[in-house]
Each structure stands twice: as structure tokens, then as C-alpha cells.
Amino acid sequence: MAGRIFSFVRFMFRPRNFILFGSFILLLAAPGGLAAAAPDPAGASPGLALAKPDRWSAPKSPQRILVVPLAFSRKKADGTVVSIADQNLQSLDEIRQRYAIDLVDYFRQISPGKIEIEVTVTGWVMLPKSVDEYRMNFRIYHPDRLKTWLNQVALVRDGANAIDGAYDVSAYDALMMVPGCSSLEFGGSGYVFRHAKGFPVLWTRSGKRLPPVDVHAQTTPFPSLPHSLAHIMGGYRDGRVVVPDLFSFEARSTPGPYSYANQYVGGDRAMQYISPHAGPWDIMSQHGIKIHPWTSLFQGIAVQGMTSFTRLRLGLVQQSQICTVERGDTKEVLLNPLTRHDVKTSVIYLPLDNARYYLIENRQVEGIDKHLPTDGVLILKVDESVPDGHGPVRLIDAHPQAHFFSQAPFKVGEQYQNGEEKISVKVIGKEGADYRLEIRRGM
């Protein structure tokens, strides 16, 4: 026992390990630890000006992305290392399709003319360790967070060092690393390399500072990629993530048949299970929509768009397209589809206090949203004091008898009323794809 303690102490007091361990302890001590940006005095009471939707701006464009495919050190029975050519890896053409074509196209559809992405894909590079030595944990909250954190640091550091010299990583806005393995082998689909307060700072051997990093296995369903890049593009402000996760960290951390990993090994409801606040209506909530999931016609997982909340956070809604209804006002509003860009009104904003407000949007089964379960008027209640992964955005479900928010939007003739907040929203008509609403607010 004494020998083991001595070995651990000697290991921890190596300079690099001591620094990493100390950083981890500081992260655990911070509100929310590694996973969640917990409320703090500034976050709980951000001030009235901060609650207004005009404080967000679009990320710089173009965004320069470096995609780095990573092969693991795998050994044959005789102890020799399996070459990259002999590993079961995706072709570079497949990776370019996902990152340089499909990902670019997604953000063009979400933000025509606002966010352009320039993608460079390196060749496959070999990591010095096996996949087990970099293995992640799909749960957010678990007892081995230190081990998982050190594994993440090691993979990001080793991946960056593998291309150091050939590429100047500091010249890019993001690194997107592609481990050459399955999600099951990796321990989960992947992660954005971040903690509660920001993106960790690492340097390559040559002293180049790494930009924010995304890590997702080569078999990860595509919707996880725009989900992750939205986190990176939004960044952090005042120690809080600008584009938060809208799924539940608690649900994702729950073991059992409905765990997050279940969606990749045969389960049919895992994504819905971890998305109890916003369902399939935002890619930051449910990572994609399964097409015909319970039939022989199953076609895979398709992307969907974003709610007005996430679009506002990314600066993708013009201020002239936001209709504000203050206390004491009564307004009749023709609400245009959220996915259309040259429209008069795409979002209705009802402020409550310095952190809480309603957003109302018109979702149509078209374009990037063509796989949504239905159309109608979606009402979101936002509380910015609620941390990342704990439901800062919650849908008002018009038809809660339908599972997983599949019929959440309000239809013509239906009404939302909140007597305590003195709010009434009535859908009084539909004109083409536009919905006409009557909104009444008491004092």
C-alpha cells in the first residue's frame, strides 16, 4: 500500500500532471463543476438590459475550421502496431462530405449570408495511445470525472501535437477532431472540450494556442456536429456559455435502458428521454430527429433547425423582425415562419423581468425543419438564471397528451393563458404559412 501511495504522489507531482490536477480541482470548486454553468450572482440577476434580445451578435464570418481525423495506436497479436491503412477508418472523402459539405450547408440554411464556414481536412494522423487510454464517459455526472477529464486533455493535446508543424492551429477558429472508432468503443459519441466557465487553454509543443475543440467519433450521427459547432461559435460571455445545451444533464447521466448511449446501440427513445424541456424543436435539445424510427422504413437521424432562442443567441434574427409586447399591451401580430429570412416578423418577445421572458415563433415543416413532427405556433418560456443543461428554455406544450413534445405547437383556435402573469396568446387565423395571433398582457 505504501508503495502505491508513493507512486501516486510521484505521478501527481510531475509538473504537467500537477497542473492538470490543480485545474480540475478548481473546475470542481467552481459553481456547476465541469458540466454545468451554475447560477451565480451575475447570472441570477443579469440586469434588465441583459434580458433584451438585441445584445447578441453573429459570430465572425467566415469561420475557419480544421478537421483532424485521428487513428489510435492499435496492436496486433505479435505486438506490432496496426498501420493507418489497415485500420477500419472512414475515407477522407466521407469525412469531407460530413464536415466540408453537409456542415457548411447546415449553417448556410440556418443563416444565409451571415455565417460562412471554410473547412480544411487533414489526413489521418496516428495518436500515441490506444482508444481505451482516451475513453470518455457519455454521462455528465459520474464518479470518474477526473479520469475522464485527463483522458480528454490527453486526446486533445496529442491530436494537436500530431499535426503541429504541418498546421498552425492558432490560425483557426475551431478544431474538430474525428476519432477513428465507433461511439460504443469510445464510450460515447464525443464532446465539446469545455467546462462550466469556458474553453480550456492548451498549447502545442511549438507554442501554438489551441482554439476551441470538438471531438466526435467517426460513427457519430451527423446532427451532433452542428450542435457542437453552435456551442463553439457562440462562445462564452461573463463565464457563461452563450448557446447552452437545452437537453437535461441529469437525464443524460441516468444509467439504464434509456441512457444517452442507448440511441447508438439499438434503443429507440434515448434522444427523447434526455430532452424533457424542448423536445425535437431545437438541435441544441434533441440531437436530430429519427426518421420512421419504429418501422422497417427507418432512414437514420436527420437534422432540424433551432428555436428562436438559439437563433437569437447566434445573432441570426434581425432586430426589426422581433415584435415586443410589453405589459399592458394588446397586439394583433402576423407571425411569419421562423425558417424564412426576408420576412417582417419572425419572433415575438414578451419580457417578464430581468432574466425571464417568453418567445413565440412559427414553425413550419419545411427547409431545415422538414422532419419536424408538425407545424404551428411554438411558445417558449426562458429563464436565463437557469444553468446550461438544466432547462433554461422550456416549451409550453399545447397538447401534453402527445409524448415527447411531438404536438407542442398551438393551432388555429387554440389559446395559451397564464393568469398569474396576465398573459393571453390566441391563434386567431392562418394566412398561407403565416399565423395571426392576438396577444394580451395585463399590468
C-alpha positions, 0 to 999 in steps of 0.5 A: 500500500505504501508503495502505491501511495508513493507512486501516486504522489510521484505521478501527481507531482510531475509538473504537467500532471500537477497542473492538470490536477490543480485545474480540475480541482478548481473546475470542481470548486467552481459553481456547476463543476465541469458540466454545468454553468451554475447560477451565480450572482451575475447570472441570477440577476443579469440586469434588465438590459441583459434580458433584451434580445438585441445584445447578441451578435453573429459570430465572425464570418467566415469561420475557419475550421480544421478537421483532424481525423485521428487513428489510435495506436492499435496492436496486433497479436505479435505486438506490432502496431496496426498501420493507418491503412489497415485500420477500419477508418472512414475515407477522407472523402466521407469525412469531407462530405460530413464536415466540408459539405453537409456542415457548411450547408447546415449553417448556410440554411440556418443563416444565409449570408451571415455565417460562412464556414471554410473547412480544411481536412487533414489526413489521418494522423496516428495518436500515441495511445490506444482508444481505451487510454482516451475513453470518455464517459457519455454521462455528465455526472459520474464518479470518474470525472477526473479520469475522464477529464485527463483522458480528454486533455490527453486526446486533445493535446496529442491530436494537436501535437500530431499535426503541429508543424504541418498546421498552425492551429492558432490560425483557426477558429475551431478544431474538430477532431474525428476519432477513428472508432465507433461511439460504443468503443469510445464510450460515447459519441464525443464532446465539446472540450469545455467546462462550466466557465469556458474553453480550456487553454492548451498549447502545442509543443511549438507554442501554438494556442489551441482554439476551441475543440470538438471531438466526435467519433467517426460513427457519430450521427451527423446532427451532433456536429452542428450542435457542437459547432453552435456551442463553439461559435457562440462562445462564452460571455461573463463565464457563461456559455452563450448557446447552452445545451437545452437537453437535461444533464441529469437525464443524460447521466441516468444509467439504464435502458434509456441512457444517452448511449442507448440511441447508438446501440439499438434503443429507440427513445434515448434522444427523447428521454434526455430532452424533457424541456424542448423536445425535437424543436431545437438541435441544441435539445434533441440531437436530430430527429429519427426518421420512421424510427419504429418501422422497417422504413427507418432512414437514420437521424436527420437534422432540424433547425433551432428555436428562436432562442438559439437563433437569437443567441447566434445573432441570426434574427434581425432586430426589426423582425422581433415584435415586443409586447410589453405589459399592458399591451394588446397586439394583433401580430402576423407571425411569419415562419421562423425558417424564412429570412426576408420576412417582417416578423419572425419572433415575438418577445414578451419580457417578464423581468430581468432574466425571464421572458417568453418567445413565440415563433412559427414553425413550419415543416419545411427547409431545415425543419422538414422532419419536424413532427408538425407545424404551428405556433411554438411558445417558449418560456426562458429563464436565463438564471437557469444553468446550461443543461438544466432547462433554461428554455422550456416549451409550453406544450399545447397538447401534453397528451402527445409524448415527447413534445411531438404536438407542442405547437398551438393551432388555429383556435387554440389559446395559451393563458397564464393568469398569474402573469396576465398573459393571453396568446390566441391563434386567431387565423392562418394566412398561407404559412403565416399565423395571426395571433392576438396577444394580451398582457395585463399590468 
